[in-house]
């Protein structure tokens, strides 16, 4: 059975495991410690297995998607879409009216998903994401909440 639940410090090792096997440029342990302590982190569970994570912060009525990662074994099944939509519904309960995010220029799968959900491209943040041999630009995107699922 699928469920979405808040994550806390006790989930650090699971977050690191999913991030490290699913992202070539993962968040480090300190990023996860801070986010699990200070932000709104949600997990997508199938039974006892954590399959995806999304983290958000809220400033006034702006929600920022800080990170979303889906375990490699669960990609292409709609898990990321469902977790993002549920996470943003959650953030609306705290007063979120708009979502802002950055996404790698090369991440066409994520960019297509965000566009399908009603996000618009607002600009480019140059040299934002680290690469093994340099940096990659980020595409800035935003959408009013609720999303047009």
N, C-alpha and C positions, 0 to 999 in steps of 0.2 A: 504494500500500500504506500502511495506517495504522500508526502507531507512536507510543509515548509515550517521551519522553526528557527527561532533566534539562536545565534551562536555566541558562545562566551569563551573565556580563557581556557576552559577545559577542552576546547576543540582545536587548540593551536596545532597539535601534531597532525591531525586530519587535514587541516587547511594547508599546512606546509606540504604534505604528501600530494594532495591533489594539484596544488599550484606547481610543484616541482616536476611532476610527470606530465603536466598539461601545457605548460607555458615555457618557451625557450628563454624567456627573460622574466623569471618569476619574482614576485615580491619576496623580500628577505624576512627573516624572523622578526626583526624590529618593526617592520611595517605591519605585520600581522598582529604582533602584541599590541601596538598602538590602536589599530583598527578594532580589534576584538574588545579592547577596553573602552574606547571613546566613541565609536561609531555604531551604526545599526548594521549588523551582519546577519544575514539569513542564509540558511542552508536548505537545499533540496535533498530530501531523504527518500530512499526506497528501502523500506524496512529499517534495518540498522545501518545501512550503508549511505554515507554522505557522497552525493554525486555532483553537486554544484554549490557554489558560494557566490553571494553578491553582497557588496558592502556599500553603504550610503552614508552621507553626512547631510545635515540640514542647516542652512544659514538663512534665517528669516523664512521666506517661503520657497527658497531655491534648494532643491535636492541635487546633490552631486553624486553620480554613480562613480565610486572610487575604483571598484574592481568587480569583475564578474568572470568567473572561471568555471568551466564545465569539464569534468573528468573526461579524458580522451575516450574512454569506453562508452560514454553516454552522449557523445556529440551526434548531431544530425537527427535527434529524436524529439526536438522541441523543448527539452529541459531548460535551456537557457532562456528561451522566450517566456515560458511559463513562470520561471523564477523571477525574471525581470518585471513582468507584469504584476505578479503578486507582491514583489518588493516595493514597487511604486505605489500600489494600492495601500500597502502598509504605511508608507511615508506620507501619503495624503492624510492619514489619521493624525499625523503630527503637524499638519499645516502645510505640507508640500504642495505647491501649485505649478511648479515647472521643474523639469529635470535637465541638468547640464551634464555633458560627458565629453571625454576625449577618447578617441579610438585610433589605433595605428592606421596610417594611410594604407598600408598593405593588407589590412584585415578586411577584405571585401565581404566575407561572410557576415561579420558583425555589422559592418556598415549597411549592408542590405537589410539585415534584420531591423536595425534602428530606423531605417527609412520606411520599411513596411509598417512599423508601429507609429509613424507620424513624426519622427525626428527630422529636423532640417539641418543641413550643414551650414554653420555660421562662420567658419574661417579655418585657418591653419595655424597651429602652434609649431614653429620651426624647431627641429632638433630636440624634441621632447622625450622620445623614448630611446633608451640605450639599446644599441646593437653590439654584437661582439667586436665590431671594427668601426664603430662610429655611432651615429644617432639617426633616428627616423622621425619624420614629421607626424604630428597628431592632427586629426580632423576634429574640430570642435563642433558639437551637435547639441541641439536643445529641442524640447517638446513641452507643450502645455500638458498638464495632467487634468483629467484622466486621459490615458492614451487611447487612440483609436484602434483597439485590438481587432 
